[in-house]
Amino acid sequence: MVVLNSFFNAENRKRGETMGKGVAFAFEIGGREIDPAQVEDQEEAALLQDIVESVVDKTELLQCSEHGEPPRFLCSGENINELSLEVFGCCESLIREVEELLNEAAK
C-alpha cells in the first residue's frame, strides 16, 4: 500500500509519534493524508484526536516481545463517518496481540 511508505517512513514517523505519544498513527480520508491538527472543522478535528487518544491509551506501552518494535496504525476511509483502523507491525504476532487487545477493549 503506497500510503504506508509515506506515513511510516522515518521522516514522517516523527509527525505520527507526536500525535500518538510515541506511537505512529496516521489518517487517510478520501485518499488524502490528513493531519488532525490541520482540520478546520473543530468537531472533526476533535473526533480524529479522540480516535488517536483512545487507541494510544490502550497500546502505547505495547511492543513486540521478539523485535522490540511498537505497533503502527492507519485510520482510513472515504469520509470521516466511515473510518476503519488498520494495525501494522514488525510481525504477525504483534499485530495479533494489538488487535486482540483493541477488540477486548471494545467489548
C-alpha positions as CSV (number, residue, x, y, z in Angstrom):
1,M,0.0,0.0,0.0
2,V,1.6,3.2,-1.1
3,V,0.3,5.3,1.8
4,L,2.3,3.3,4.3
5,N,5.5,4.2,2.6
6,S,4.5,7.9,3.0
7,F,3.1,7.7,6.6
8,F,5.6,5.4,8.2
9,N,9.0,6.3,6.8
10,A,11.4,7.7,9.3
11,E,10.8,11.4,8.4
12,N,7.0,11.2,8.7
13,R,7.0,8.9,11.6
14,K,8.1,11.8,13.8
15,R,4.8,13.6,13.0
16,G,2.8,10.5,13.8
17,E,4.7,10.0,17.0
18,T,3.9,13.5,18.1
19,M,0.2,12.8,17.5
20,G,0.4,9.5,19.3
21,K,2.7,9.8,22.3
22,G,5.4,7.7,20.6
23,V,3.0,5.5,18.6
24,A,3.0,6.1,14.8
25,F,-0.6,6.9,13.9
26,A,-1.8,8.3,10.6
27,F,-5.1,9.2,8.9
28,E,-6.0,8.9,5.2
29,I,-9.5,10.2,4.4
30,G,-10.8,10.3,0.9
31,G,-7.5,9.2,-0.4
32,R,-5.6,12.1,1.2
33,E,-3.2,12.2,4.1
34,I,-4.9,14.1,7.0
35,D,-3.2,15.7,10.0
36,P,-5.9,16.3,12.7
37,A,-4.2,19.5,13.7
38,Q,-4.8,20.9,10.2
39,V,-8.5,20.0,10.1
40,E,-10.5,23.2,10.1
41,D,-13.8,21.8,11.3
42,Q,-13.3,21.7,15.1
43,E,-15.8,18.8,15.7
44,E,-14.0,16.7,13.1
45,A,-10.6,17.6,14.5
46,A,-11.8,16.6,18.0
47,L,-13.1,13.3,16.7
48,L,-9.8,12.4,15.0
49,Q,-7.9,13.4,18.1
50,D,-10.3,11.3,20.2
51,I,-9.5,8.3,18.0
52,V,-5.8,8.8,18.4
53,E,-6.0,9.1,22.2
54,S,-8.3,6.1,22.5
55,V,-6.1,3.8,20.6
56,V,-2.8,5.2,22.0
57,D,-4.1,5.0,25.6
58,K,-4.7,1.2,25.1
59,T,-1.5,0.4,23.2
60,E,1.3,2.9,24.0
61,L,3.2,0.5,26.2
62,L,3.0,-2.4,23.8
63,Q,5.9,-3.6,21.8
64,C,6.9,-6.8,20.1
65,S,8.5,-9.2,22.6
66,E,10.7,-10.6,19.9
67,H,11.7,-7.5,17.9
68,G,11.1,-4.6,20.4
69,E,9.1,-2.6,17.8
70,P,5.9,-0.7,18.6
71,P,2.7,-1.1,16.6
72,R,1.7,1.4,13.9
73,F,-1.8,2.5,13.0
74,L,-3.6,3.8,9.9
75,C,-7.1,5.1,10.2
76,S,-8.6,5.4,6.8
77,G,-11.9,5.7,4.9
78,E,-13.8,7.5,2.2
79,N,-15.0,10.1,4.7
80,I,-14.8,10.9,8.4
81,N,-18.0,8.8,9.1
82,E,-16.6,5.7,7.6
83,L,-13.2,5.1,9.1
84,S,-11.5,1.8,9.8
85,L,-8.4,1.1,11.8
86,E,-5.5,-1.0,10.4
87,V,-2.7,-2.2,12.7
88,F,0.8,-2.7,11.3
89,G,3.8,-4.2,13.0
90,C,7.1,-5.9,12.6
91,C,5.4,-9.4,12.7
92,E,2.1,-11.1,12.8
93,S,2.4,-11.9,16.5
94,L,2.5,-8.2,17.4
95,I,-0.4,-7.4,15.0
96,R,-2.5,-10.2,16.5
97,E,-1.7,-9.1,20.1
98,V,-2.7,-5.5,19.4
99,E,-5.9,-6.5,17.5
100,E,-6.9,-8.8,20.4
101,L,-6.3,-6.0,22.9
102,L,-8.3,-3.5,21.0
103,N,-11.2,-6.0,20.3
104,E,-11.3,-6.8,24.1
105,A,-11.4,-3.1,25.0
106,A,-14.2,-2.6,22.6
107,K,-16.5,-5.1,24.3
